[in-house]
């Protein structure tokens, strides 16, 4: 990516630049070039639709990682009112790689949580590049249990390539806390809506991803492993990540086809980074619809549905091998 553009976007960018130049020339010289501009705009619209309708799995992964893509705090600011951030896991420290707190969603008190990436080097260092430590997940669980106590729905905004894999994280129980979060979320007696807003990688996403409704933005990805790590394990070559991305079936369309998610949230043409406000408006509408479906369900039935939903994932059938004898042939 150069200058915020992916290689496949360059022809469209050059065409848009040409349109802008003609518009400026028209205004400056008072010459009517409306017909030429209209022709170019029609061509640009066709090219835009063609490009973003045929993205590969790897291209979608790259879009999900765009540095200007909306973060959890961006969505919180655009979608929620009166957000009050809460800190700390009451055991070790506050992990700024996960944010969470109380908010009002369309008049309804909720708890909202999510990993937080940085915009620049300084913020990325502060946020640990959006890779949560165990205390981050413990903070998230503390807030979710508080939500259960006060009967507030939970909104989980997921954008994380994975939990922090460092030695100190393992020493403080990274694997155990991820498992504990998954277990506790499975039985929380409040409605839970989870949204993969960008990346949904491995246990880092699953630790805050057990919900009654699982939504996913159009250009997000969700998988047990990142394409690079998958390629490294299978081929000892991380440059084969595009092949791994295709094999992992990690796009929203792939996951919708196997009922791993409940809905796809449309993004502006070119990705959510192109228009934060439009992306947030689409997300708010989808969360609203999801909440309406589950908020009136009795909590015991809600938990039972949640457990049934996740237990049926990964079911398989064993087919007996058919042996044809030479006599039958």
C-alpha positions as CSV (number, residue, x, y, z in Angstrom):
1,X,0.0,0.0,0.0
2,X,1.3,3.4,-1.0
3,X,-0.1,6.8,0.1
4,X,-3.1,5.0,1.7
5,X,-3.9,3.3,-1.6
6,X,-3.8,-0.4,-2.5
7,X,-2.5,-1.4,-5.9
8,X,-5.9,-2.5,-7.2
9,X,-7.3,0.9,-6.3
10,X,-4.8,2.9,-8.4
11,X,-6.7,2.8,-11.7
12,X,-9.8,4.1,-10.0
13,X,-7.8,6.8,-8.1
14,X,-6.2,8.1,-11.3
15,X,-9.6,8.3,-12.9
16,X,-11.1,10.2,-10.0
17,X,-8.1,12.6,-10.1
18,X,-8.8,13.2,-13.8
19,X,-12.4,14.0,-13.0
20,X,-11.4,16.4,-10.2
21,X,-8.9,18.2,-12.6
22,X,-11.6,18.6,-15.2
23,X,-14.0,20.0,-12.6
24,X,-11.4,22.5,-11.4
25,X,-10.5,23.5,-15.0
26,X,-14.2,24.0,-15.8
27,X,-14.7,26.3,-12.8
28,X,-11.5,28.2,-13.5
29,X,-11.9,28.7,-17.3
30,X,-15.7,28.8,-17.4
31,X,-15.7,26.0,-20.1
32,X,-18.5,23.5,-20.3
33,X,-17.0,20.0,-20.0
34,X,-20.0,18.5,-18.3
35,X,-20.4,15.8,-21.0
36,X,-16.8,14.6,-20.7
37,X,-17.0,14.7,-16.9
38,X,-20.3,12.7,-16.9
39,X,-18.7,10.1,-19.2
40,X,-15.7,9.7,-16.8
41,X,-17.9,9.6,-13.7
42,X,-20.0,6.8,-15.3
43,X,-16.7,4.9,-16.1
44,X,-15.5,5.5,-12.5
45,X,-18.7,4.2,-11.0
46,X,-18.5,1.1,-13.2
47,X,-14.9,0.5,-12.3
48,X,-15.6,1.1,-8.6
49,X,-18.4,-1.5,-8.5
50,X,-16.2,-4.0,-10.5
51,X,-13.2,-3.7,-8.2
52,X,-15.1,-4.0,-4.9
53,X,-17.4,-6.7,-6.1
54,X,-14.5,-9.0,-6.9
55,X,-12.0,-8.6,-4.1
56,X,-10.1,-11.7,-3.2
57,X,-10.0,-13.0,0.4
58,X,-6.5,-11.5,0.9
59,X,-7.6,-8.2,-0.5
60,X,-10.4,-8.1,2.1
61,X,-7.9,-8.9,4.9
62,X,-5.8,-5.9,3.7
63,X,-8.9,-3.7,3.7
64,X,-9.7,-4.8,7.2
65,X,-6.3,-3.7,8.3
66,X,-6.4,-0.2,6.6
67,X,-4.8,2.2,9.1
68,X,-7.7,4.7,8.7
69,X,-10.4,2.1,9.4
70,X,-12.7,3.1,12.2
71,X,-11.6,1.8,15.6
72,X,-13.7,0.9,18.6
73,X,-13.5,4.4,20.0
74,X,-14.5,5.9,16.7
75,X,-17.6,3.7,16.5
76,X,-18.4,4.5,20.2
77,X,-18.2,8.2,19.5
78,X,-20.4,8.0,16.4
79,X,-23.0,5.4,17.6
80,X,-23.3,5.7,21.4
81,X,-24.2,8.6,23.7
82,X,-22.8,9.4,27.2
83,X,-19.9,6.9,27.0
84,X,-18.2,6.5,30.4
85,X,-15.0,4.4,30.2
86,X,-14.2,2.1,33.0
87,X,-10.6,0.9,33.8
88,X,-8.7,-2.0,35.3
89,X,-9.2,-5.7,36.0
90,X,-9.1,-5.3,39.8
91,X,-6.1,-7.6,39.9
92,X,-3.1,-6.4,38.0
93,X,-3.5,-3.2,35.9
94,X,-5.5,-1.4,33.2
95,X,-4.9,-2.7,29.7
96,X,-5.4,0.1,27.2
97,X,-5.5,-2.4,24.3
98,X,-9.2,-3.0,25.4
99,X,-11.6,-0.2,26.1
100,X,-15.0,-0.6,27.7
101,X,-17.6,1.1,29.8
102,X,-21.2,2.3,30.1
103,X,-23.1,4.0,27.3
104,X,-26.5,4.8,25.9
105,X,-27.5,3.1,22.6
106,X,-30.6,4.6,21.0
107,X,-32.0,5.4,24.5
108,X,-31.0,2.0,26.0
109,X,-28.3,1.7,28.7
110,X,-25.7,-0.8,27.5
111,X,-22.1,-2.0,28.2
112,X,-19.8,-1.7,25.2
113,X,-16.3,-3.2,24.9
114,X,-13.7,-3.7,22.2
115,X,-10.0,-3.9,21.4
116,X,-8.5,-0.5,20.5
117,X,-5.8,0.0,17.9
118,X,-3.7,3.1,17.6
119,X,-3.6,5.6,14.7
120,X,0.1,6.4,14.8
121,X,3.3,4.8,16.2
122,X,3.0,6.6,19.6
123,X,-0.6,5.5,20.1
124,X,0.1,2.0,18.8
125,X,2.8,1.6,21.4
126,X,0.4,2.8,24.1
127,X,-2.3,0.4,22.9
128,X,0.1,-2.4,22.4
129,X,-1.0,-2.4,18.7
130,X,-4.4,-3.5,19.8
131,X,-3.2,-6.8,21.2
132,X,-4.8,-7.4,24.6
133,X,-2.9,-8.8,27.6
134,X,-4.8,-11.2,30.1
135,X,-5.7,-8.2,32.2
136,X,-7.5,-6.7,29.2
137,X,-9.7,-9.7,28.9
138,X,-10.2,-9.8,32.6
139,X,-11.3,-6.2,32.5
140,X,-13.7,-7.1,29.7
141,X,-15.2,-9.9,31.7
142,X,-15.5,-7.7,34.8
143,X,-17.5,-5.2,32.7
144,X,-19.7,-8.0,31.2
145,X,-20.5,-9.4,34.6
146,X,-21.3,-5.9,35.8
147,X,-23.7,-5.6,32.8
148,X,-25.4,-8.9,33.9
149,X,-25.8,-7.6,37.4
150,X,-27.6,-4.5,36.2
151,X,-29.4,-6.2,33.3
152,X,-27.7,-4.2,30.6
153,X,-27.2,-5.6,27.1
154,X,-23.6,-6.1,25.9
155,X,-22.2,-4.8,22.6
156,X,-18.8,-6.2,21.7
157,X,-16.9,-4.5,18.9
158,X,-14.2,-6.9,17.7
159,X,-11.1,-5.8,15.8
160,X,-8.1,-7.8,16.9
161,X,-5.6,-9.9,15.0
162,X,-5.1,-12.0,18.2
163,X,-4.3,-11.9,21.9
164,X,-0.8,-10.7,22.8
165,X,1.5,-13.7,22.4
166,X,4.4,-12.5,24.6
167,X,6.0,-14.4,27.4
168,X,4.6,-12.1,30.1
169,X,1.1,-12.6,28.8
170,X,1.5,-16.4,29.0
171,X,2.9,-16.1,32.5
172,X,-0.2,-14.2,33.6
173,X,-2.5,-16.8,32.1
174,X,-3.5,-15.7,28.6
175,X,-4.8,-19.1,27.5
176,X,-6.7,-19.6,30.8
177,X,-8.4,-16.2,30.7
178,X,-9.5,-16.6,27.1
179,X,-11.1,-19.9,28.0
180,X,-12.7,-18.4,31.1
181,X,-14.2,-15.5,29.1
182,X,-15.7,-17.9,26.6
183,X,-17.2,-20.0,29.4
184,X,-18.6,-17.1,31.3
185,X,-20.0,-15.3,28.2
186,X,-21.8,-18.5,27.2
187,X,-23.9,-18.3,30.4
188,X,-24.4,-14.5,30.9
189,X,-28.1,-13.7,31.4
190,X,-28.2,-10.6,29.2
191,X,-28.5,-10.1,25.4
192,X,-25.1,-10.0,23.7
193,X,-24.4,-8.6,20.2
194,X,-20.9,-9.2,18.9
195,X,-19.6,-7.4,15.8
196,X,-16.4,-8.1,13.9
197,X,-15.7,-4.6,12.7
198,X,-12.3,-5.4,11.1
199,X,-10.1,-8.3,12.1
200,X,-11.3,-11.3,14.1
201,X,-8.3,-13.3,14.8
202,X,-8.1,-16.5,16.9
203,X,-8.7,-16.6,20.7
204,X,-8.2,-12.9,20.8
205,X,-11.6,-12.5,19.1
206,X,-13.3,-15.5,20.6
207,X,-12.6,-14.2,24.2
208,X,-15.1,-11.4,23.6
209,X,-17.1,-13.0,20.7
210,X,-19.7,-15.3,22.3
211,X,-23.0,-13.7,21.6
212,X,-26.6,-14.2,20.7
213,X,-26.1,-12.3,17.4
214,X,-22.8,-12.3,15.6
215,X,-22.5,-9.5,12.9
216,X,-19.6,-8.8,10.6
217,X,-18.7,-5.8,8.5
218,X,-18.6,-6.5,4.8
219,X,-14.8,-6.3,4.5
220,X,-13.8,-7.9,7.9
221,X,-12.3,-11.3,8.4
222,X,-12.8,-13.9,11.1
223,X,-10.7,-17.0,11.5
224,X,-9.0,-19.3,14.0
225,X,-5.7,-18.1,12.8
226,X,-4.3,-15.2,10.7
227,X,-3.4,-15.9,7.1
228,X,0.3,-15.2,7.7
229,X,0.6,-17.6,10.6
230,X,-1.4,-20.3,8.7
231,X,1.0,-20.0,5.8
232,X,4.0,-20.2,8.1
233,X,2.7,-23.4,9.7
234,X,1.6,-25.1,6.5
235,X,4.3,-24.0,4.0
236,X,7.0,-22.4,6.3
237,X,6.5,-19.3,4.1
238,X,4.4,-16.4,5.3
239,X,4.4,-14.9,1.7
240,X,1.8,-17.6,0.9
241,X,-0.7,-15.7,3.1
242,X,-3.0,-14.9,0.1
243,X,-3.3,-18.6,-0.6
244,X,-4.0,-19.3,3.1
245,X,-6.6,-16.5,3.2
246,X,-8.5,-18.2,0.4
247,X,-8.3,-21.6,2.0
248,X,-9.4,-20.4,5.5
249,X,-12.8,-19.2,4.2
250,X,-12.6,-16.1,6.5
251,X,-14.6,-13.5,4.6
252,X,-18.1,-12.4,5.7
253,X,-19.7,-14.1,2.7
254,X,-17.9,-17.4,3.5
255,X,-19.0,-17.3,7.2
256,X,-22.5,-16.3,6.3
257,X,-22.8,-19.3,4.0
258,X,-22.0,-21.7,6.9
259,X,-24.1,-19.8,9.5
260,X,-21.1,-18.8,11.6
261,X,-22.4,-15.3,11.6
262,X,-26.0,-13.9,11.5
263,X,-25.6,-10.8,9.3
264,X,-23.3,-8.8,7.1
265,X,-23.1,-5.0,7.7
266,X,-22.6,-3.2,4.4
267,X,-19.6,-0.8,4.1
268,X,-19.2,2.3,2.0
269,X,-17.6,1.7,-1.4
270,X,-13.9,1.1,-0.9
271,X,-14.3,0.2,2.8
272,X,-15.3,1.7,6.1
273,X,-12.2,4.0,6.1
274,X,-13.6,5.9,3.2
275,X,-16.6,7.2,5.2
276,X,-16.6,6.7,9.0
277,X,-20.1,8.3,9.4
278,X,-21.7,6.1,6.8
279,X,-20.0,3.0,8.2
280,X,-21.2,3.9,11.7
281,X,-24.8,4.5,10.5
282,X,-24.9,1.1,8.8
283,X,-23.5,-0.5,12.0
284,X,-26.0,1.2,14.3
285,X,-28.9,0.1,12.2
286,X,-27.7,-3.5,12.2
287,X,-27.1,-3.6,16.0
288,X,-30.5,-2.1,16.5
289,X,-32.2,-4.8,14.4
290,X,-30.2,-7.5,16.2
291,X,-31.1,-6.2,19.7
292,X,-34.8,-6.0,18.7
293,X,-34.8,-9.7,17.9
294,X,-33.3,-10.8,21.2
295,X,-34.0,-8.2,23.9
296,X,-37.5,-9.6,24.6
297,X,-36.4,-13.2,24.8
298,X,-36.5,-14.6,28.4
299,X,-33.0,-14.8,29.7
300,X,-33.0,-18.6,30.4
301,X,-34.2,-19.2,26.9
302,X,-31.6,-16.7,25.6
303,X,-28.8,-18.6,27.2
304,X,-30.2,-22.0,26.0
305,X,-30.3,-20.6,22.4
306,X,-26.8,-19.3,22.7
307,X,-25.4,-22.6,23.9
308,X,-27.3,-24.5,21.2
309,X,-26.0,-22.1,18.6
310,X,-22.3,-22.6,19.4
311,X,-22.6,-26.4,20.2
312,X,-23.9,-27.1,16.7
313,X,-20.8,-25.4,15.1
314,X,-18.3,-27.8,13.7
315,X,-20.7,-30.8,13.7
316,X,-19.6,-33.5,11.3
317,X,-20.8,-36.7,9.8
318,X,-18.8,-39.8,9.1
319,X,-19.5,-41.4,5.8
320,X,-18.7,-45.1,5.4
321,X,-16.3,-45.9,2.6
322,X,-18.1,-47.6,-0.3
323,X,-16.1,-50.6,-1.5
324,X,-16.9,-52.0,-5.0
325,X,-15.7,-55.5,-5.7
326,X,-14.3,-56.6,-9.0
327,X,-17.3,-59.0,-9.4
328,X,-19.7,-56.0,-9.1
329,X,-17.7,-54.0,-11.6
